[in-house]
Every structure is written in C-alpha cells, then in structure tokens.
C-alpha cells in the first residue's frame, strides 16, 4: 500500500527543493512525487523538509555535504523523476527542525525514515 507524505519542502540532492510536494512511499521506497495543490485525503503532513536520499549512509555522515550542493527552489520536478518509473532505491527522510531562511538543517535537526 502506498503511503503519501507532504511537507513544506521536498529536497532532491543535486537538484534543489520543491515547495509543497507529496511523495508516495511503498515498502520504504519512494515511488512517486507530485505537487500538493489541494488537500488530499490520506496525505500525512509534516513540518520541515522531506529529503529523498539513496541510502542511510548519505544522511548518517552528516547533513552539511548533502545540502551545500544545491539550495535552489525548483519550479517543477526534474525530468529524471518524471519518467514512467521513479528512480529506484530512494528513501524519504523527514528532517525537523529546519531553517527555511538558509535552507539548511540547524543544530538539533533530527531525521527519521518515512515508511
């Protein structure tokens, strides 16, 4: 069963941020992403940022390297994520609290895997 999660921003390493998007997660893997244009039944809202990462290692090494690469707010989902099948092996991590001014994690930011 696909669970849907939304947040202020979704972070795509190497690309940037998407404002108010929903991610679909099935068996711990991200299978879809789309804009949150209206309230949708069954979507769980979280404050902070949902980061789409390849594996636990990316986040356990610390946040700074991941987020320094791109802090641009994107207008739409990059094409690589718009194909018929979503890139495999991506997991969704909730990061909270988060500094929306600098678009970086703060001291005390925690992460948890969304499933």
C-alpha positions in Angstrom: 0.0 0.0 0.0 1.3 3.4 -0.9 1.5 6.0 1.9 1.6 9.6 1.0 3.6 12.3 2.9 3.8 16.0 2.3 6.0 18.8 3.7 6.9 22.5 3.3 9.7 21.4 1.0 11.0 18.2 -0.6 14.8 18.1 -1.1 16.3 16.4 -4.1 20.1 16.1 -3.7 22.0 17.6 -6.6 18.8 19.4 -7.9 17.3 21.5 -5.1 14.0 21.9 -3.3 10.3 21.6 -4.4 7.8 23.6 -2.4 4.8 21.8 -1.1 5.1 18.4 -2.8 3.7 15.0 -1.9 5.9 11.8 -2.0 4.4 8.3 -2.3 6.3 5.6 -0.4 5.7 1.9 -0.8 7.7 -0.6 1.3 10.1 2.1 2.4 11.0 3.3 -1.2 9.8 6.4 -2.9 7.6 5.6 -5.9 6.1 8.9 -6.8 6.1 12.7 -6.3 3.6 15.3 -7.3 2.6 18.9 -6.3 0.3 19.4 -3.3 -2.3 21.7 -5.0 -5.2 21.0 -2.7 -5.9 19.0 0.5 -5.9 15.3 -0.5 -7.3 12.5 1.7 -4.7 10.2 3.1 -1.8 12.5 2.8 0.1 12.9 6.1 1.6 16.5 6.5 4.9 17.1 8.3 6.7 20.3 9.2 10.2 20.6 8.0 11.8 19.0 4.9 11.5 15.6 3.3 14.8 14.6 1.8 14.8 11.9 -0.9 18.1 10.1 -0.5 19.7 7.0 -2.0 20.6 5.3 1.3 21.1 5.7 5.1 24.8 6.4 4.6 24.0 9.7 2.9 22.3 11.1 6.0 24.3 9.4 8.7 27.5 11.1 7.5 26.0 14.5 8.4 23.8 16.9 6.7 26.1 19.7 5.5 27.6 17.9 2.5 24.2 16.9 1.2 22.6 20.3 1.4 25.6 22.5 0.3 25.3 21.2 -3.2 22.0 22.9 -4.1 19.7 25.2 -2.2 17.7 26.4 -5.3 13.9 26.2 -5.1 12.7 24.5 -8.3 9.6 25.3 -10.2 8.9 21.7 -11.2 10.0 18.2 -10.7 13.3 17.4 -12.7 12.7 15.2 -15.7 14.6 12.3 -14.3 11.8 12.0 -11.7 9.0 12.3 -14.3 9.7 9.1 -16.1 7.3 6.2 -16.1 9.1 4.6 -13.2 10.5 6.7 -10.3 14.3 6.3 -9.8 14.8 3.1 -7.7 16.4 2.9 -4.3 15.3 6.3 -2.9 14.1 6.6 0.6 12.2 9.6 2.2 13.6 11.1 5.4 11.9 13.8 7.4 14.3 16.5 8.7 13.0 18.7 11.5 13.6 21.3 12.7 14.9 23.1 9.5 15.9 26.7 8.8 13.9 27.9 5.9 15.9 31.2 5.7 19.2 29.4 4.9 17.5 26.3 3.5 19.8 24.2 5.7 19.4 21.9 8.7 20.1 23.5 12.1 21.9 22.3 15.3 19.5 19.7 16.7 17.9 18.7 13.3 16.8 15.1 13.6 15.9 12.7 10.8 13.6 9.8 10.6 12.8 7.4 7.8 9.2 7.7 6.5 7.5 4.4 5.7 
